[in-house]
Amino acid sequence: MGRARSNSRTDDQLEAILTEPGNWVVNGHQGRALHFAPNLGRALDIASEYTAEGAVVSSLARLPSDNIVVFADQIERLRTIVGEREFTRDGTMGYERAAYNDFAAGAIAAK
């Protein structure tokens, strides 16, 4: 007898895939799709924006049917873990972009 895959992941597992490319949907009341995002980190940001505007965000889910669902309580925990990390449009975190820029500047200066 085969085992069904669980749709839940630990906070650590989700933190490890924050910038991993994927199709994420931000779900509202009764599972209504509110927005789509290119990675989990951006989906968290979008969920926060909707919540700040008074909308209900019930979950985040990775598509297509990848069996990863993040419910509201875990969304809040992840937002706390992520803290002030800023995601850029290309899906990298602000600190990753800064590190790359610092490395590039160092490489140019070394020439």
C-alpha positions as CSV (number, residue, x, y, z in Angstrom):
1,M,0.0,0.0,0.0
2,G,1.5,3.4,-1.1
3,R,1.7,6.4,1.2
4,A,0.1,9.7,0.2
5,R,2.5,12.6,0.4
6,S,1.9,15.0,3.2
7,N,1.0,18.6,2.2
8,S,2.7,20.1,5.3
9,R,6.3,21.1,5.6
10,T,8.3,22.3,8.6
11,D,9.2,25.9,8.9
12,D,12.8,25.0,8.2
13,Q,11.9,23.1,5.1
14,L,9.9,26.0,3.8
15,E,12.6,28.5,4.7
16,A,15.1,26.4,2.6
17,I,12.9,26.9,-0.5
18,L,12.0,30.6,-0.2
19,T,13.7,31.6,-3.4
20,E,13.3,28.3,-5.3
21,P,11.4,29.0,-8.5
22,G,7.9,27.6,-8.6
23,N,4.3,28.6,-9.2
24,W,2.7,29.6,-5.9
25,V,-0.9,30.8,-5.4
26,V,-2.1,33.0,-2.6
27,N,-5.5,31.8,-1.6
28,G,-8.2,33.8,0.0
29,H,-11.6,33.1,1.6
30,Q,-13.0,29.7,0.4
31,G,-9.8,29.0,-1.5
32,R,-10.3,31.8,-4.0
33,A,-7.0,32.5,-5.9
34,L,-6.0,36.1,-5.0
35,H,-2.6,36.3,-6.7
36,F,0.2,34.2,-8.2
37,A,3.9,34.4,-7.3
38,P,7.2,33.0,-8.8
39,N,8.5,31.7,-5.4
40,L,7.5,31.2,-1.8
41,G,9.2,34.3,-0.6
42,R,7.3,36.5,-3.0
43,A,4.0,34.7,-2.1
44,L,4.7,35.6,1.6
45,D,5.2,39.2,0.7
46,I,2.0,39.3,-1.4
47,A,0.0,37.6,1.4
48,S,1.2,40.2,3.8
49,E,0.1,43.0,1.4
50,Y,-3.4,41.5,1.1
51,T,-3.6,41.0,4.9
52,A,-2.6,44.6,5.5
53,E,-5.4,45.7,3.2
54,G,-7.9,43.7,5.3
55,A,-8.3,40.6,3.0
56,V,-8.3,37.1,4.4
57,V,-5.4,34.9,3.2
58,S,-6.2,31.3,4.0
59,S,-3.2,29.6,2.5
60,L,-0.3,29.5,0.0
61,A,0.0,26.5,-2.3
62,R,2.6,25.4,-4.8
63,L,1.3,24.4,-8.2
64,P,0.7,22.2,-10.0
65,S,-0.7,20.0,-7.3
66,D,2.7,19.8,-5.6
67,N,1.1,19.0,-2.3
68,I,2.8,21.9,-0.5
69,V,0.2,24.0,1.4
70,V,1.1,26.7,3.9
71,F,-1.8,27.7,6.1
72,A,-2.4,31.1,7.8
73,D,-0.7,30.3,11.1
74,Q,2.5,29.0,9.4
75,I,2.4,32.0,7.0
76,E,2.7,34.3,10.1
77,R,5.5,32.2,11.6
78,L,7.4,32.3,8.3
79,R,7.0,36.1,8.0
80,T,8.5,36.3,11.5
81,I,11.4,34.1,10.5
82,V,12.0,35.9,7.3
83,G,11.8,39.2,9.1
84,E,13.1,42.1,7.1
85,R,14.5,40.2,4.2
86,E,13.5,41.9,1.0
87,F,12.7,40.0,-2.2
88,T,13.5,41.6,-5.5
89,R,11.5,41.1,-8.7
90,D,13.9,38.4,-10.0
91,G,13.2,36.3,-6.8
92,T,16.5,36.9,-5.1
93,M,16.6,38.3,-1.6
94,G,17.9,41.7,-1.0
95,Y,20.9,40.4,1.0
96,E,21.7,38.0,-1.8
97,R,21.7,40.8,-4.3
98,A,23.9,42.9,-2.1
99,A,26.4,40.1,-1.6
100,Y,26.5,39.5,-5.4
101,N,27.1,43.3,-6.0
102,D,29.8,43.4,-3.3
103,F,31.5,40.3,-5.0
104,A,31.3,41.9,-8.4
105,A,32.7,45.2,-7.2
106,G,35.6,43.4,-5.5
107,A,36.3,41.4,-8.7
108,I,36.3,44.6,-10.8
109,A,38.6,46.4,-8.2
110,A,41.0,43.4,-8.2
111,K,41.6,43.8,-12.0
